[in-house]
Amino acid sequence: MKEAIQIRRIIDILKAAEEHFRGKKIDSPRLNAELLLCDTLKTTRMKLYLDFDKPLSENELSDFRVRVKRRAAGEPLQYILGNSEFYGLTFKVDPSVLIPRPETELLVDKALELIAISRLENPKILEIGTGSGCISVAIASKITCMITAVDPSQQALKIAGENSAANKTESKINFLKRDVLNDFKNFNCYDIVVSNPPYIALEEMKSLQDEVKNFEPKQALTDNSDGLVFYKKIFQLGRNTEGNCKVLLEIGDGKQSVVEKLIKDMNIKKYEFFNDLLNIPRVVYIEI
């Protein structure tokens, strides 16, 4: 009886979950266990440490086991928690949207730098494939602007709208259901275009981590072709635009050479690549 009671303690439960995750090859097993237990108990990691000897109720144990089972099966931690951090803000996420990545913050940084350098006041920005809305919301949280954020997924737009409202940027962003491959002729009326497009080639999908390819939305990962479909379309729309067109796009690991070849093939003269914190080319800027 004493042993049964002891295993209910927070410290023992965390240790058991950590060992289980380690056996399942889950990265950062201890951190995953702590965050899932925090979510179960609606508390903080600091409070967990202060309450190590506190026993869990039967309902708390049951709820935690459900979360552990989902994570052990490979479901991303952020989907289980229902949120993710990006650019110092919290975003709601579910399997209809990509989980925001830290490297995408460079796209926001470069957009804000471009706006400052160009001395644009209340710039008109177009974001293509907004997903969770993290890029548009992060930009709008920092400056006065008017953003049109488009996505072909109605569910993604719902999540993006909720994230915009939660971060108090709803007056700066207009979310629209649009497909850039079919619904645009040019980028007239926009000062800047930003996008983290689907850039994974179809043949590369099988090499992705299971928790990415099995849980995150496929239409936001791949163009079902060579990974360049959206770049070609966006560059062409930029060329169809009256006046100066400034575009910032995220690119995948090892994709600089193929994107640069595409730029040169389209006779685009002004462009620049920017590296992320791991010194990997992550963002390309073109001006047409």
C-alpha positions as CSV (number, residue, x, y, z in Angstrom):
1,M,0.0,0.0,0.0
2,K,2.8,2.3,0.9
3,E,4.5,1.7,-2.5
4,A,1.3,2.5,-4.4
5,I,1.0,5.8,-2.6
6,Q,4.6,6.7,-3.2
7,I,4.3,6.2,-7.0
8,R,1.7,9.0,-7.0
9,R,4.3,11.6,-6.0
10,I,5.2,14.2,-8.6
11,I,8.9,13.3,-8.3
12,D,8.2,9.6,-9.0
13,I,5.8,10.3,-11.8
14,L,8.2,12.6,-13.6
15,K,11.0,10.0,-13.3
16,A,8.8,7.3,-14.7
17,A,7.6,9.5,-17.6
18,E,11.2,10.6,-18.3
19,E,12.4,7.0,-18.5
20,H,9.4,6.1,-20.8
21,F,10.2,8.9,-23.2
22,R,13.9,8.1,-23.2
23,G,13.0,4.5,-24.2
24,K,10.8,5.9,-27.1
25,K,13.8,8.1,-28.3
26,I,11.9,11.3,-27.5
27,D,14.2,14.4,-27.5
28,S,14.5,16.2,-24.1
29,P,12.6,13.5,-22.2
30,R,12.7,15.2,-18.8
31,L,11.5,18.6,-20.2
32,N,8.7,16.9,-22.1
33,A,7.6,15.1,-18.9
34,E,7.7,18.3,-16.9
35,L,5.8,20.4,-19.5
36,L,3.1,17.8,-19.9
37,L,2.6,17.5,-16.1
38,C,2.5,21.3,-15.8
39,D,-0.2,21.3,-18.4
40,T,-2.1,18.5,-16.6
41,L,-1.9,20.3,-13.2
42,K,-2.2,23.8,-14.7
43,T,0.9,24.9,-12.8
44,T,4.5,26.0,-13.4
45,R,7.7,24.1,-13.5
46,M,8.9,26.0,-10.5
47,K,5.8,24.9,-8.6
48,L,6.5,21.3,-9.6
49,Y,9.9,21.4,-8.0
50,L,8.4,22.9,-4.8
51,D,5.7,20.2,-4.7
52,F,7.9,17.2,-5.6
53,D,6.4,15.1,-2.7
54,K,2.8,16.0,-3.5
55,P,0.7,13.0,-4.6
56,L,-1.6,13.2,-7.6
57,S,-5.3,12.4,-7.6
58,E,-6.7,9.5,-9.7
59,N,-8.1,12.0,-12.2
60,E,-4.8,13.9,-12.5
61,L,-2.9,10.6,-13.0
62,S,-5.4,9.5,-15.7
63,D,-5.1,12.8,-17.5
64,F,-1.3,12.8,-17.4
65,R,-1.2,9.2,-18.7
66,V,-3.3,10.3,-21.7
67,R,-0.8,13.0,-22.5
68,V,2.2,10.7,-22.1
69,K,0.7,8.2,-24.4
70,R,0.1,10.8,-27.1
71,R,3.7,12.1,-26.8
72,A,5.2,8.6,-26.8
73,A,3.3,7.9,-30.0
74,G,5.2,10.7,-31.6
75,E,2.6,13.5,-31.5
76,P,4.4,16.9,-31.2
77,L,4.5,18.3,-27.7
78,Q,3.0,21.7,-29.0
79,Y,-0.1,20.0,-30.3
80,I,-0.7,18.2,-27.0
81,L,-0.2,21.5,-25.1
82,G,-2.2,23.4,-27.7
83,N,0.3,26.2,-27.9
84,S,3.8,27.2,-29.0
85,E,6.1,30.2,-28.4
86,F,7.3,32.4,-31.3
87,Y,9.0,35.8,-31.2
88,G,8.2,36.1,-27.5
89,L,4.5,35.5,-28.1
90,T,2.2,32.6,-27.4
91,F,0.3,31.0,-30.3
92,K,-2.5,28.5,-30.3
93,V,-1.6,25.5,-32.6
94,D,-3.4,22.4,-33.7
95,P,-2.7,19.9,-36.6
96,S,-4.3,22.3,-39.1
97,V,-1.2,24.6,-38.8
98,L,2.6,24.2,-38.8
99,I,4.3,24.5,-35.4
100,P,6.2,27.8,-35.5
101,R,10.0,27.3,-35.6
102,P,12.6,29.5,-34.0
103,E,14.5,29.8,-37.3
104,T,11.4,31.5,-38.9
105,E,11.9,34.4,-36.5
106,L,14.7,35.6,-38.9
107,L,12.0,36.2,-41.5
108,V,10.3,38.6,-39.0
109,D,13.6,40.3,-38.1
110,K,14.4,40.9,-41.8
111,A,10.9,42.2,-42.5
112,L,11.1,44.7,-39.7
113,E,14.6,45.7,-40.8
114,L,13.5,46.2,-44.3
115,I,10.5,48.4,-43.2
116,A,12.9,50.5,-41.0
117,I,15.5,50.9,-43.7
118,S,12.9,51.7,-46.4
119,R,11.3,54.2,-44.0
120,L,7.9,52.9,-44.7
121,E,5.2,54.4,-42.6
122,N,2.2,52.1,-42.1
123,P,3.4,49.7,-44.7
124,K,1.0,47.4,-46.6
125,I,2.2,43.8,-46.2
126,L,1.0,40.6,-47.8
127,E,1.8,37.3,-46.1
128,I,1.3,34.2,-48.2
129,G,0.4,31.0,-46.3
130,T,-0.1,32.5,-42.9
131,G,-0.9,29.2,-41.1
132,S,-1.0,30.0,-37.3
133,G,-0.6,33.7,-38.2
134,C,2.7,33.8,-36.2
135,I,4.7,35.8,-38.8
136,S,2.0,38.4,-39.4
137,V,1.1,38.7,-35.7
138,A,4.8,39.0,-34.7
139,I,5.3,41.8,-37.3
140,A,2.1,43.6,-36.3
141,S,3.0,43.4,-32.6
142,K,6.0,45.6,-33.3
143,I,4.9,48.3,-35.8
144,T,2.0,50.2,-37.2
145,C,1.1,48.4,-40.4
146,M,-1.7,46.9,-42.4
147,I,-1.3,43.2,-43.2
148,T,-3.3,41.0,-45.6
149,A,-2.6,37.4,-44.5
150,V,-3.8,34.7,-46.8
151,D,-4.1,30.9,-46.6
152,P,-6.1,28.3,-48.5
153,S,-7.1,26.5,-45.3
154,Q,-10.2,27.8,-43.5
155,Q,-9.3,26.1,-40.3
156,A,-5.8,27.6,-40.3
157,L,-7.4,31.1,-40.8
158,K,-9.6,30.4,-37.8
159,I,-6.6,29.6,-35.6
160,A,-4.7,32.6,-37.1
161,G,-7.6,34.9,-36.3
162,E,-7.7,33.7,-32.7
163,N,-4.0,34.2,-32.3
164,S,-4.3,37.7,-33.7
165,A,-7.0,38.5,-31.2
166,A,-5.1,37.0,-28.3
167,N,-2.1,39.1,-29.1
168,K,-4.1,42.2,-29.7
169,T,-3.2,42.7,-33.4
170,E,-6.6,42.1,-35.0
171,S,-7.0,45.8,-36.1
172,K,-3.8,45.4,-38.2
173,I,-4.4,42.1,-39.9
174,N,-7.0,41.0,-42.4
175,F,-7.2,37.2,-42.9
176,L,-8.5,36.0,-46.2
177,K,-9.0,32.5,-47.8
178,R,-6.8,32.8,-50.9
179,D,-4.5,30.4,-52.8
180,V,-1.5,32.2,-54.2
181,L,-1.1,29.7,-57.0
182,N,-4.6,30.6,-58.5
183,D,-6.0,33.7,-56.9
184,F,-3.3,36.4,-57.6
185,K,-2.1,38.1,-60.8
186,N,0.4,40.5,-59.1
187,F,1.3,42.1,-55.9
188,N,0.1,45.6,-56.7
189,C,-0.8,47.7,-53.7
190,Y,1.6,45.9,-51.4
191,D,4.9,47.3,-50.1
192,I,6.3,44.0,-49.0
193,V,5.5,40.3,-49.5
194,V,6.6,37.8,-46.9
195,S,6.1,34.0,-46.8
196,N,7.3,30.7,-45.4
197,P,6.0,28.6,-48.3
198,P,5.8,24.8,-48.6
199,Y,9.4,24.1,-49.7
200,I,10.0,20.4,-49.1
201,A,10.2,18.4,-52.3
202,L,7.8,15.5,-52.4
203,E,10.6,13.0,-52.6
204,E,12.2,14.5,-49.4
205,M,9.0,14.0,-47.3
206,K,9.9,10.4,-46.4
207,S,13.2,11.6,-44.8
208,L,11.4,14.0,-42.3
209,Q,11.1,13.1,-38.7
210,D,8.0,11.0,-38.0
211,E,6.4,13.6,-35.7
212,V,6.6,16.1,-38.6
213,K,5.5,14.0,-41.5
214,N,2.9,12.1,-39.5
215,F,1.3,15.0,-37.7
216,E,1.9,18.4,-39.3
217,P,-0.3,19.4,-42.3
218,K,1.2,18.1,-45.5
219,Q,-0.1,21.0,-47.6
220,A,2.0,23.4,-45.5
221,L,5.2,21.2,-45.8
222,T,5.4,20.2,-49.5
223,D,4.3,21.6,-52.9
224,N,3.9,17.9,-54.0
225,S,6.7,18.6,-56.6
226,D,10.3,19.8,-56.5
227,G,9.9,22.2,-53.6
228,L,10.2,25.2,-55.9
229,V,6.6,25.7,-57.1
230,F,5.8,28.5,-54.7
231,Y,9.1,30.3,-55.3
232,K,8.5,30.3,-59.1
233,K,4.9,31.6,-58.7
234,I,5.8,34.3,-56.2
235,F,8.8,35.5,-58.3
236,Q,6.6,35.6,-61.4
237,L,3.9,37.6,-59.5
238,G,6.6,39.9,-58.4
239,R,7.6,40.5,-62.0
240,N,4.0,41.2,-62.9
241,T,3.8,43.9,-60.2
242,E,3.8,47.6,-61.2
243,G,6.6,49.5,-59.6
244,N,9.0,48.2,-57.0
245,C,8.3,44.8,-55.4
246,K,10.1,43.6,-52.3
247,V,9.8,40.0,-51.3
248,L,11.2,38.0,-48.3
249,L,10.9,34.3,-48.3
250,E,12.1,31.5,-46.0
251,I,14.1,28.7,-47.6
252,G,14.8,25.2,-46.5
253,D,18.1,23.7,-45.4
254,G,20.5,23.3,-48.4
255,K,18.1,25.1,-50.8
256,Q,20.2,28.2,-51.4
257,S,21.7,27.0,-54.7
258,V,18.5,25.9,-56.3
259,V,16.7,29.0,-55.3
260,E,19.5,31.2,-56.5
261,K,19.5,29.4,-59.8
262,L,15.8,30.1,-60.1
263,I,16.4,33.7,-59.4
264,K,19.1,34.0,-62.0
265,D,17.0,32.1,-64.6
266,M,14.2,34.6,-64.1
267,N,16.8,37.4,-64.6
268,I,16.2,38.9,-61.1
269,K,19.2,41.1,-60.4
270,K,18.8,42.3,-56.9
271,Y,18.7,39.6,-54.2
272,E,20.4,38.6,-51.0
273,F,20.5,35.6,-48.7
274,F,20.5,35.8,-44.9
275,N,21.8,33.1,-42.5
276,D,20.1,31.9,-39.3
277,L,21.8,31.5,-35.9
278,L,23.2,28.1,-37.1
279,N,24.7,29.9,-40.1
280,I,22.3,28.2,-42.5
281,P,20.9,30.3,-45.3
282,R,17.3,30.7,-44.2
283,V,15.8,33.8,-45.8
284,V,16.1,35.2,-49.3
285,Y,15.3,38.8,-50.2
286,I,14.5,39.8,-53.8
287,E,13.6,43.1,-55.2
288,I,12.1,43.4,-58.7
